[in-house]
Amino acid sequence: MYQGNIDNLLGVVYLKDVANWFKMNKPFNLSLFVKEILFVPPTMRSLDLLLKMRETGIKLAIIVDEYGGVDGLVSFRDIIEEIIGDIQDATEIKNQKKKVLKSSDGSVIADGRSTFEEIEKFGNIKIEPGDDDMDTIGGIISSIAGRVPVRGELITSEDGALEFEIIDADPMKIKSVKIRKKG
């Protein structure tokens, strides 16, 4: 919640608190729901911020620049995930398994956001990205093609071992792809 402009932050309002208001049968006053947030400089170390969050119980921090302007927001979960890796709940794990499906003909249907590790784990196809900046199958295919391919297009991996058939795509990203081993 802010007043006047985005750099004048007052706090944060959680949707669950507003939803619980409906059960209280009281007049609505948004200021009752405003929770405190931390304001920290961009130079603060992640571990120090994590300890401060733990100490105060405040799970959101606003990063402010030297002029008091808002640079960004970081949550308790963001810091934990930076330290230990991605935290997935049961629904995310269940949906992740559906992102990569192995067909009876040996090909694999994958969501464009599937990682190479997911494709190897669930589809049993190993993909070696040539670019360390690429994390997803859609990203590496777009990199090979030099653009976002269109539906129905066939792209061959740089080593020639795999063929990628674009099943669904929009102008911004590959949504799903069929992966086949060649030869």
TORPA-4810 file (N, C-alpha, C, O; in nm, 3 decimals):
<nodes>
NODE_1_0.086_-0.116_0.000_0.000_0.000_0.000_0.091_0.123_0.000_0.189_0.129_0.074_M
NODE_2_0.057_0.220_-0.082_0.136_0.341_-0.088_0.045_0.464_-0.088_-0.076_0.453_-0.112_Y
NODE_3_0.104_0.578_-0.062_0.028_0.702_-0.061_0.096_0.801_-0.155_0.215_0.830_-0.140_Q
NODE_4_0.023_0.851_-0.251_0.076_0.950_-0.344_0.154_0.890_-0.458_0.110_0.897_-0.573_G
NODE_5_0.269_0.831_-0.429_0.348_0.765_-0.534_0.410_0.637_-0.478_0.413_0.616_-0.357_N
NODE_6_0.457_0.554_-0.567_0.506_0.421_-0.531_0.625_0.425_-0.436_0.652_0.326_-0.367_I
NODE_7_0.697_0.537_-0.432_0.811_0.547_-0.342_0.771_0.582_-0.198_0.856_0.587_-0.109_D
NODE_8_0.644_0.607_-0.176_0.594_0.639_-0.042_0.511_0.520_0.010_0.389_0.528_0.023_N
NODE_9_0.580_0.413_0.038_0.513_0.290_0.082_0.473_0.297_0.228_0.549_0.344_0.313_L
NODE_10_0.351_0.250_0.256_0.300_0.248_0.392_0.306_0.108_0.454_0.318_0.094_0.575_L
NODE_11_0.299_0.007_0.370_0.299_-0.130_0.419_0.244_-0.222_0.313_0.234_-0.186_0.196_G
NODE_12_0.207_-0.340_0.355_0.154_-0.441_0.264_0.020_-0.491_0.319_0.000_-0.498_0.440_V
NODE_13_-0.071_-0.524_0.228_-0.201_-0.580_0.264_-0.206_-0.720_0.206_-0.186_-0.739_0.087_V
NODE_14_-0.233_-0.817_0.291_-0.243_-0.956_0.247_-0.387_-0.989_0.211_-0.480_-0.958_0.285_Y
NODE_15_-0.403_-1.052_0.096_-0.535_-1.087_0.047_-0.610_-1.175_0.146_-0.732_-1.161_0.163_L
NODE_16_-0.539_-1.266_0.212_-0.606_-1.356_0.307_-0.668_-1.278_0.422_-0.773_-1.317_0.474_K
NODE_17_-0.605_-1.167_0.464_-0.660_-1.084_0.571_-0.788_-1.015_0.525_-0.885_-1.008_0.600_D
NODE_18_-0.787_-0.963_0.403_-0.906_-0.898_0.349_-1.018_-1.000_0.333_-1.134_-0.970_0.362_V
NODE_19_-0.985_-1.121_0.287_-1.085_-1.226_0.270_-1.147_-1.263_0.405_-1.267_-1.289_0.413_A
NODE_20_-1.065_-1.265_0.510_-1.118_-1.298_0.643_-1.208_-1.188_0.696_-1.290_-1.214_0.784_N
NODE_21_-1.195_-1.064_0.644_-1.280_-0.954_0.688_-1.427_-0.987_0.665_-1.513_-0.949_0.744_W
NODE_22_-1.457_-1.058_0.555_-1.595_-1.091_0.523_-1.660_-1.172_0.635_-1.783_-1.168_0.649_F
NODE_23_-1.584_-1.244_0.712_-1.636_-1.325_0.822_-1.662_-1.243_0.948_-1.737_-1.285_1.035_K
NODE_24_-1.598_-1.122_0.957_-1.602_-1.043_1.081_-1.727_-0.957_1.098_-1.761_-0.921_1.210_M
NODE_25_-1.794_-0.923_0.991_-1.913_-0.839_0.998_-1.885_-0.703_1.064_-1.960_-0.659_1.151_N
NODE_26_-1.777_-0.638_1.022_-1.739_-0.506_1.070_-1.729_-0.412_0.950_-1.715_-0.459_0.837_K
NODE_27_-1.737_-0.279_0.972_-1.717_-0.185_0.861_-1.576_-0.201_0.803_-1.479_-0.223_0.875_P
NODE_28_-1.568_-0.189_0.671_-1.439_-0.209_0.605_-1.351_-0.086_0.622_-1.393_0.026_0.594_F
NODE_29_-1.229_-0.108_0.668_-1.129_-0.003_0.684_-0.995_-0.064_0.643_-0.936_-0.142_0.717_N
NODE_30_-0.947_-0.029_0.524_-0.826_-0.088_0.469_-0.706_-0.071_0.561_-0.619_-0.159_0.566_L
NODE_31_-0.700_0.038_0.634_-0.584_0.063_0.721_-0.571_-0.042_0.831_-0.463_-0.060_0.887_S
NODE_32_-0.680_-0.110_0.863_-0.674_-0.217_0.963_-0.590_-0.335_0.915_-0.539_-0.413_0.996_L
NODE_33_-0.575_-0.349_0.784_-0.509_-0.465_0.726_-0.364_-0.439_0.686_-0.295_-0.531_0.642_F
NODE_34_-0.317_-0.316_0.701_-0.182_-0.282_0.658_-0.080_-0.342_0.755_-0.085_-0.317_0.875_V
NODE_35_0.011_-0.420_0.701_0.118_-0.483_0.780_0.250_-0.411_0.751_0.270_-0.356_0.643_K
NODE_36_0.337_-0.414_0.848_0.467_-0.349_0.836_0.556_-0.427_0.739_0.546_-0.549_0.727_E
NODE_37_0.642_-0.354_0.670_0.742_-0.414_0.584_0.878_-0.356_0.621_0.887_-0.248_0.681_I
NODE_38_0.982_-0.427_0.586_1.118_-0.379_0.612_1.166_-0.296_0.493_1.132_-0.324_0.378_L
NODE_39_1.245_-0.196_0.521_1.311_-0.117_0.418_1.461_-0.140_0.435_1.517_-0.113_0.541_F
NODE_40_1.525_-0.189_0.329_1.667_-0.223_0.339_1.743_-0.170_0.218_1.686_-0.153_0.110_V
NODE_41_1.872_-0.144_0.236_1.953_-0.097_0.123_1.990_-0.215_0.032_1.990_-0.330_0.076_P
NODE_42_2.021_-0.187_-0.093_2.057_-0.295_-0.185_2.189_-0.363_-0.149_2.219_-0.471_-0.199_P
NODE_43_2.266_-0.302_-0.062_2.395_-0.360_-0.023_2.383_-0.458_0.093_2.481_-0.523_0.129_T
NODE_44_2.264_-0.471_0.151_2.248_-0.562_0.266_2.267_-0.707_0.219_2.211_-0.748_0.118_M
NODE_45_2.345_-0.781_0.293_2.370_-0.921_0.260_2.243_-1.003_0.284_2.166_-0.976_0.376_R
NODE_46_2.224_-1.105_0.200_2.104_-1.190_0.210_2.091_-1.255_0.346_1.982_-1.259_0.402_S
NODE_47_2.202_-1.306_0.400_2.197_-1.373_0.530_2.157_-1.275_0.640_2.081_-1.310_0.730_L
NODE_48_2.209_-1.151_0.633_2.171_-1.050_0.732_2.022_-1.017_0.723_1.955_-1.001_0.825_D
NODE_49_1.971_-1.008_0.600_1.829_-0.981_0.581_1.745_-1.097_0.632_1.641_-1.077_0.696_L
NODE_50_1.788_-1.217_0.606_1.716_-1.335_0.653_1.708_-1.335_0.806_1.602_-1.362_0.863_L
NODE_51_1.818_-1.304_0.871_1.819_-1.298_1.018_1.728_-1.187_1.070_1.659_-1.205_1.171_L
NODE_52_1.728_-1.072_1.001_1.642_-0.961_1.041_1.494_-0.999_1.025_1.412_-0.966_1.110_K
NODE_53_1.462_-1.067_0.917_1.325_-1.112_0.895_1.283_-1.211_1.003_1.171_-1.205_1.054_M
NODE_54_1.371_-1.300_1.037_1.342_-1.398_1.141_1.322_-1.331_1.276_1.232_-1.366_1.352_R
NODE_55_1.406_-1.233_1.304_1.401_-1.161_1.431_1.273_-1.077_1.445_1.213_-1.072_1.552_E
NODE_56_1.231_-1.011_1.335_1.114_-0.923_1.341_0.983_-0.993_1.308_0.876_-0.945_1.344_T
NODE_57_0.992_-1.106_1.239_0.871_-1.175_1.196_0.811_-1.116_1.070_0.706_-1.161_1.024_G
NODE_58_0.877_-1.015_1.012_0.830_-0.951_0.890_0.892_-1.025_0.772_1.014_-1.037_0.762_I
NODE_59_0.808_-1.074_0.682_0.855_-1.163_0.575_0.872_-1.095_0.440_0.900_-1.163_0.341_K
NODE_60_0.856_-0.962_0.432_0.877_-0.888_0.308_0.968_-0.770_0.334_0.959_-0.704_0.437_L
NODE_61_1.056_-0.744_0.238_1.144_-0.628_0.249_1.143_-0.552_0.118_1.141_-0.611_0.010_A
NODE_62_1.144_-0.420_0.129_1.152_-0.333_0.013_1.296_-0.285_0.003_1.353_-0.234_0.100_I
NODE_63_1.355_-0.301_-0.114_1.491_-0.255_-0.138_1.480_-0.109_-0.182_1.412_-0.077_-0.280_I
NODE_64_1.548_-0.020_-0.110_1.541_0.123_-0.142_1.680_0.174_-0.180_1.781_0.134_-0.121_V
NODE_65_1.683_0.262_-0.279_1.811_0.318_-0.323_1.853_0.433_-0.233_1.785_0.465_-0.136_D
NODE_66_1.963_0.494_-0.265_2.020_0.601_-0.181_1.929_0.723_-0.172_1.944_0.804_-0.081_E
NODE_67_1.835_0.738_-0.266_1.744_0.853_-0.266_1.610_0.819_-0.201_1.521_0.904_-0.193_Y
NODE_68_1.596_0.696_-0.154_1.470_0.653_-0.093_1.372_0.596_-0.193_1.258_0.567_-0.157_G
NODE_69_1.413_0.581_-0.317_1.326_0.524_-0.419_1.324_0.372_-0.410_1.421_0.310_-0.367_G
NODE_70_1.214_0.314_-0.451_1.197_0.169_-0.445_1.272_0.104_-0.561_1.251_0.137_-0.678_V
NODE_71_1.361_0.011_-0.526_1.435_-0.067_-0.626_1.374_-0.205_-0.647_1.388_-0.262_-0.755_D
NODE_72_1.307_-0.258_-0.547_1.251_-0.391_-0.562_1.195_-0.444_-0.431_1.190_-0.374_-0.330_G
NODE_73_1.153_-0.569_-0.437_1.093_-0.637_-0.324_1.155_-0.774_-0.311_1.180_-0.841_-0.412_L
NODE_74_1.181_-0.816_-0.190_1.233_-0.951_-0.167_1.155_-1.013_-0.051_1.126_-0.948_0.049_V
NODE_75_1.121_-1.140_-0.068_1.046_-1.210_0.036_1.136_-1.309_0.109_1.246_-1.342_0.063_S
NODE_76_1.089_-1.355_0.222_1.158_-1.456_0.300_1.183_-1.580_0.213_1.292_-1.637_0.215_F
NODE_77_1.081_-1.619_0.138_1.092_-1.737_0.052_1.198_-1.716_-0.057_1.272_-1.808_-0.089_R
NODE_78_1.205_-1.594_-0.113_1.308_-1.566_-0.215_1.447_-1.595_-0.161_1.529_-1.657_-0.229_D
NODE_79_1.474_-1.550_-0.038_1.607_-1.569_0.020_1.634_-1.716_0.047_1.742_-1.767_0.017_I
NODE_80_1.536_-1.785_0.104_1.551_-1.928_0.132_1.579_-2.004_0.002_1.666_-2.091_-0.001_I
NODE_81_1.505_-1.972_-0.106_1.526_-2.041_-0.232_1.663_-2.010_-0.292_1.720_-2.095_-0.361_E
NODE_82_1.717_-1.892_-0.268_1.852_-1.860_-0.315_1.956_-1.946_-0.242_2.058_-1.983_-0.300_E
NODE_83_1.929_-1.976_-0.117_2.024_-2.053_-0.037_2.013_-2.203_-0.065_2.114_-2.270_-0.088_I
NODE_84_1.889_-2.257_-0.062_1.874_-2.402_-0.071_1.818_-2.451_-0.203_1.812_-2.572_-0.226_I
NODE_85_1.776_-2.361_-0.289_1.717_-2.401_-0.417_1.567_-2.387_-0.415_1.508_-2.348_-0.314_G
NODE_86_1.505_-2.418_-0.528_1.362_-2.400_-0.547_1.282_-2.481_-0.446_1.310_-2.599_-0.423_D
NODE_87_1.183_-2.417_-0.385_1.093_-2.484_-0.291_0.962_-2.509_-0.365_0.897_-2.415_-0.411_I
NODE_88_0.925_-2.634_-0.376_0.801_-2.668_-0.446_0.703_-2.728_-0.348_0.739_-2.808_-0.261_Q
NODE_89_0.575_-2.687_-0.363_0.473_-2.750_-0.281_0.420_-2.872_-0.357_0.461_-2.897_-0.470_D
NODE_90_0.331_-2.946_-0.295_0.283_-3.072_-0.354_0.217_-3.050_-0.489_0.233_-3.132_-0.579_A
NODE_91_0.144_-2.941_-0.506_0.077_-2.912_-0.633_0.180_-2.887_-0.743_0.163_-2.936_-0.854_T
NODE_92_0.286_-2.813_-0.713_0.389_-2.786_-0.813_0.459_-2.914_-0.855_0.489_-2.932_-0.973_E
NODE_93_0.485_-3.003_-0.761_0.551_-3.130_-0.792_0.460_-3.216_-0.878_0.506_-3.279_-0.974_I
NODE_94_0.331_-3.219_-0.846_0.234_-3.296_-0.924_0.225_-3.241_-1.067_0.224_-3.318_-1.163_K
NODE_95_0.218_-3.108_-1.081_0.211_-3.047_-1.213_0.341_-3.063_-1.290_0.339_-3.075_-1.413_N
NODE_96_0.453_-3.065_-1.220_0.583_-3.079_-1.284_0.591_-3.213_-1.358_0.646_-3.220_-1.468_Q
NODE_97_0.537_-3.317_-1.299_0.540_-3.448_-1.361_0.462_-3.449_-1.491_0.493_-3.527_-1.581_K
NODE_98_0.361_-3.364_-1.501_0.280_-3.357_-1.621_0.347_-3.273_-1.730_0.301_-3.274_-1.844_K
NODE_99_0.454_-3.201_-1.696_0.520_-3.115_-1.794_0.599_-3.195_-1.896_0.626_-3.146_-2.006_K
NODE_100_0.636_-3.317_-1.862_0.715_-3.401_-1.952_0.649_-3.539_-1.959_0.638_-3.608_-1.858_V
NODE_101_0.606_-3.578_-2.079_0.540_-3.707_-2.097_0.614_-3.787_-2.202_0.644_-3.736_-2.311_L
NODE_102_0.643_-3.912_-2.171_0.713_-4.001_-2.265_0.608_-4.078_-2.344_0.516_-4.136_-2.286_K
NODE_103_0.622_-4.078_-2.477_0.530_-4.151_-2.565_0.581_-4.292_-2.587_0.697_-4.323_-2.562_S
NODE_104_0.491_-4.379_-2.634_0.528_-4.519_-2.658_0.630_-4.532_-2.772_0.703_-4.631_-2.778_S
NODE_105_0.636_-4.434_-2.862_0.732_-4.440_-2.973_0.871_-4.388_-2.934_0.960_-4.379_-3.018_D
NODE_106_0.889_-4.353_-2.806_1.019_-4.307_-2.758_1.036_-4.156_-2.760_1.132_-4.104_-2.704_G
NODE_107_0.942_-4.085_-2.825_0.950_-3.940_-2.826_0.898_-3.887_-2.692_0.837_-3.959_-2.613_S
NODE_108_0.925_-3.759_-2.670_0.886_-3.695_-2.545_0.810_-3.567_-2.577_0.853_-3.488_-2.661_V
NODE_109_0.697_-3.547_-2.511_0.622_-3.422_-2.521_0.656_-3.342_-2.396_0.638_-3.391_-2.284_I
NODE_110_0.705_-3.219_-2.415_0.747_-3.138_-2.301_0.690_-2.997_-2.311_0.676_-2.941_-2.419_A
NODE_111_0.658_-2.944_-2.196_0.621_-2.803_-2.184_0.745_-2.722_-2.219_0.857_-2.763_-2.187_D
NODE_112_0.729_-2.609_-2.284_0.842_-2.526_-2.323_0.924_-2.475_-2.207_1.040_-2.440_-2.224_G
NODE_113_0.864_-2.472_-2.087_0.936_-2.427_-1.968_1.006_-2.541_-1.895_1.066_-2.519_-1.789_R
NODE_114_0.999_-2.660_-1.948_1.065_-2.775_-1.885_1.216_-2.756_-1.886_1.273_-2.709_-1.984_S
NODE_115_1.278_-2.792_-1.776_1.424_-2.785_-1.767_1.485_-2.910_-1.829_1.416_-3.010_-1.850_T
NODE_116_1.613_-2.904_-1.857_1.683_-3.019_-1.913_1.681_-3.136_-1.815_1.672_-3.252_-1.855_F
NODE_117_1.691_-3.104_-1.685_1.687_-3.207_-1.582_1.552_-3.278_-1.581_1.546_-3.400_-1.567_E
NODE_118_1.442_-3.203_-1.596_1.309_-3.263_-1.598_1.293_-3.354_-1.720_1.237_-3.463_-1.710_E
NODE_119_1.343_-3.309_-1.834_1.332_-3.390_-1.955_1.413_-3.519_-1.941_1.369_-3.626_-1.985_I
NODE_120_1.529_-3.510_-1.879_1.610_-3.630_-1.859_1.543_-3.723_-1.757_1.539_-3.844_-1.776_E
NODE_121_1.490_-3.664_-1.649_1.430_-3.746_-1.542_1.301_-3.813_-1.587_1.282_-3.933_-1.566_K
NODE_122_1.210_-3.737_-1.649_1.078_-3.790_-1.683_1.070_-3.844_-1.826_0.983_-3.926_-1.856_F
NODE_123_1.158_-3.798_-1.915_1.152_-3.840_-2.055_1.269_-3.925_-2.099_1.269_-3.979_-2.210_G
NODE_124_1.371_-3.936_-2.014_1.489_-4.017_-2.043_1.562_-3.973_-2.170_1.616_-4.056_-2.244_N
NODE_125_1.564_-3.840_-2.194_1.641_-3.784_-2.304_1.736_-3.681_-2.245_1.693_-3.586_-2.179_I
NODE_126_1.864_-3.700_-2.269_1.964_-3.609_-2.216_1.990_-3.499_-2.318_2.017_-3.527_-2.435_K
NODE_127_1.981_-3.374_-2.272_2.007_-3.258_-2.357_2.119_-3.179_-2.294_2.113_-3.141_-2.177_I
NODE_128_2.222_-3.154_-2.373_2.336_-3.074_-2.328_2.322_-2.934_-2.385_2.343_-2.913_-2.504_E
NODE_129_2.285_-2.837_-2.301_2.273_-2.700_-2.353_2.410_-2.644_-2.388_2.504_-2.655_-2.309_P
NODE_130_2.421_-2.584_-2.504_2.547_-2.523_-2.543_2.570_-2.391_-2.471_2.684_-2.346_-2.457_G
NODE_131_2.461_-2.330_-2.426_2.468_-2.199_-2.360_2.431_-2.217_-2.213_2.322_-2.264_-2.181_D
NODE_132_2.522_-2.181_-2.123_2.497_-2.198_-1.980_2.385_-2.109_-1.928_2.333_-2.133_-1.819_D
NODE_133_2.347_-2.005_-2.005_2.240_-1.915_-1.961_2.102_-1.973_-1.985_2.004_-1.920_-1.934_D
NODE_134_2.092_-2.082_-2.060_1.963_-2.142_-2.092_1.924_-2.243_-1.986_2.004_-2.327_-1.945_M
NODE_135_1.799_-2.234_-1.941_1.748_-2.326_-1.840_1.638_-2.416_-1.892_1.615_-2.525_-1.838_D
NODE_136_1.568_-2.372_-1.998_1.450_-2.445_-2.044_1.468_-2.496_-2.186_1.553_-2.448_-2.262_T
NODE_137_1.387_-2.596_-2.221_1.391_-2.651_-2.356_1.346_-2.547_-2.457_1.401_-2.539_-2.567_I
NODE_138_1.245_-2.468_-2.423_1.199_-2.361_-2.513_1.309_-2.259_-2.539_1.324_-2.211_-2.651_G
NODE_139_1.386_-2.227_-2.436_1.494_-2.131_-2.451_1.604_-2.182_-2.543_1.653_-2.106_-2.626_G
NODE_140_1.642_-2.308_-2.529_1.750_-2.362_-2.611_1.704_-2.377_-2.756_1.783_-2.354_-2.848_I
NODE_141_1.579_-2.415_-2.778_1.529_-2.428_-2.915_1.525_-2.290_-2.982_1.565_-2.277_-3.098_I
NODE_142_1.478_-2.189_-2.911_1.475_-2.053_-2.966_1.616_-2.004_-2.995_1.639_-1.934_-3.093_S
NODE_143_1.710_-2.041_-2.910_1.850_-2.003_-2.930_1.906_-2.068_-3.056_1.976_-2.003_-3.133_S
NODE_144_1.876_-2.196_-3.076_1.924_-2.268_-3.195_1.865_-2.205_-3.321_1.935_-2.184_-3.420_I
NODE_145_1.734_-2.176_-3.316_1.665_-2.121_-3.433_1.698_-1.973_-3.456_1.685_-1.923_-3.568_A
NODE_146_1.740_-1.904_-3.352_1.767_-1.761_-3.363_1.641_-1.677_-3.355_1.645_-1.557_-3.382_G
NODE_147_1.530_-1.740_-3.316_1.399_-1.674_-3.305_1.304_-1.773_-3.238_1.342_-1.887_-3.212_R
NODE_148_1.183_-1.730_-3.209_1.083_-1.823_-3.156_1.019_-1.894_-3.275_0.953_-1.830_-3.356_V
NODE_149_1.037_-2.026_-3.285_0.979_-2.100_-3.397_0.825_-2.102_-3.390_0.766_-2.076_-3.286_P
NODE_150_0.764_-2.131_-3.503_0.618_-2.137_-3.509_0.570_-2.281_-3.497_0.647_-2.375_-3.512_V
NODE_151_0.442_-2.296_-3.471_0.382_-2.429_-3.457_0.405_-2.511_-3.583_0.388_-2.463_-3.695_R
NODE_152_0.444_-2.638_-3.563_0.467_-2.729_-3.674_0.610_-2.728_-3.727_0.648_-2.816_-3.805_G
NODE_153_0.688_-2.632_-3.687_0.825_-2.621_-3.736_0.913_-2.729_-3.673_0.894_-2.767_-3.557_E
NODE_154_1.009_-2.778_-3.751_1.105_-2.877_-3.702_1.242_-2.812_-3.689_1.290_-2.747_-3.781_L
NODE_155_1.303_-2.828_-3.573_1.436_-2.773_-3.545_1.524_-2.890_-3.504_1.482_-2.976_-3.426_I
NODE_156_1.646_-2.895_-3.555_1.741_-3.000_-3.520_1.840_-2.946_-3.418_1.886_-2.832_-3.429_T
NODE_157_1.875_-3.029_-3.319_1.972_-2.987_-3.219_2.106_-2.959_-3.285_2.133_-3.006_-3.395_S
NODE_158_2.189_-2.881_-3.218_2.318_-2.842_-3.275_2.407_-2.962_-3.307_2.484_-2.957_-3.403_E
NODE_159_2.397_-3.069_-3.228_2.478_-3.188_-3.255_2.411_-3.285_-3.353_2.468_-3.387_-3.390_D
NODE_160_2.287_-3.251_-3.394_2.215_-3.333_-3.491_2.151_-3.458_-3.434_2.094_-3.537_-3.509_G
NODE_161_2.159_-3.479_-3.303_2.108_-3.602_-3.241_1.958_-3.596_-3.211_1.894_-3.700_-3.198_A
NODE_162_1.901_-3.475_-3.201_1.761_-3.461_-3.163_1.686_-3.374_-3.262_1.743_-3.284_-3.325_L
NODE_163_1.557_-3.403_-3.274_1.469_-3.320_-3.355_1.358_-3.267_-3.265_1.297_-3.342_-3.188_E
NODE_164_1.333_-3.139_-3.274_1.231_-3.073_-3.194_1.117_-3.030_-3.285_1.138_-2.950_-3.376_F
NODE_165_0.997_-3.083_-3.262_0.880_-3.041_-3.337_0.797_-2.950_-3.247_0.754_-2.989_-3.139_E
NODE_166_0.775_-2.828_-3.294_0.701_-2.731_-3.214_0.552_-2.765_-3.222_0.492_-2.758_-3.329_I
NODE_167_0.494_-2.803_-3.109_0.353_-2.839_-3.103_0.267_-2.715_-3.084_0.162_-2.701_-3.147_I
NODE_168_0.312_-2.626_-2.996_0.236_-2.504_-2.969_0.333_-2.392_-2.933_0.428_-2.413_-2.859_D
NODE_169_0.308_-2.274_-2.987_0.392_-2.158_-2.959_0.312_-2.032_-2.985_0.214_-2.033_-3.060_A
NODE_170_0.354_-1.925_-2.923_0.301_-1.793_-2.955_0.419_-1.706_-2.995_0.533_-1.755_-2.992_D
NODE_171_0.399_-1.583_-3.032_0.513_-1.502_-3.078_0.622_-1.481_-2.972_0.735_-1.445_-3.006_P
NODE_172_0.589_-1.503_-2.845_0.684_-1.477_-2.737_0.757_-1.600_-2.686_0.869_-1.590_-2.636_M
NODE_173_0.694_-1.719_-2.699_0.755_-1.837_-2.637_0.703_-1.967_-2.699_0.598_-1.971_-2.762_K
NODE_174_0.781_-2.072_-2.677_0.740_-2.207_-2.714_0.659_-2.262_-2.597_0.705_-2.260_-2.483_I
NODE_175_0.539_-2.310_-2.626_0.453_-2.362_-2.519_0.471_-2.512_-2.500_0.475_-2.561_-2.387_K
NODE_176_0.483_-2.587_-2.611_0.508_-2.730_-2.599_0.583_-2.780_-2.722_0.574_-2.724_-2.832_S
NODE_177_0.658_-2.886_-2.700_0.747_-2.939_-2.804_0.751_-3.091_-2.797_0.741_-3.150_-2.689_V
NODE_178_0.765_-3.154_-2.912_0.787_-3.299_-2.919_0.934_-3.319_-2.951_0.986_-3.259_-3.045_K
NODE_179_1.000_-3.404_-2.873_1.143_-3.427_-2.888_1.162_-3.572_-2.933_1.112_-3.666_-2.871_I
NODE_180_1.236_-3.589_-3.043_1.266_-3.722_-3.095_1.416_-3.737_-3.114_1.485_-3.643_-3.154_R
NODE_181_1.466_-3.857_-3.085_1.604_-3.889_-3.117_1.612_-3.920_-3.264_1.527_-3.990_-3.319_K
NODE_182_1.716_-3.867_-3.330_1.733_-3.892_-3.473_1.827_-4.011_-3.492_1.923_-4.030_-3.416_K
NODE_183_1.797_-4.089_-3.595_1.887_-4.197_-3.632_1.873_-4.320_-3.556_1.945_-4.416_-3.581_G
</nodes>
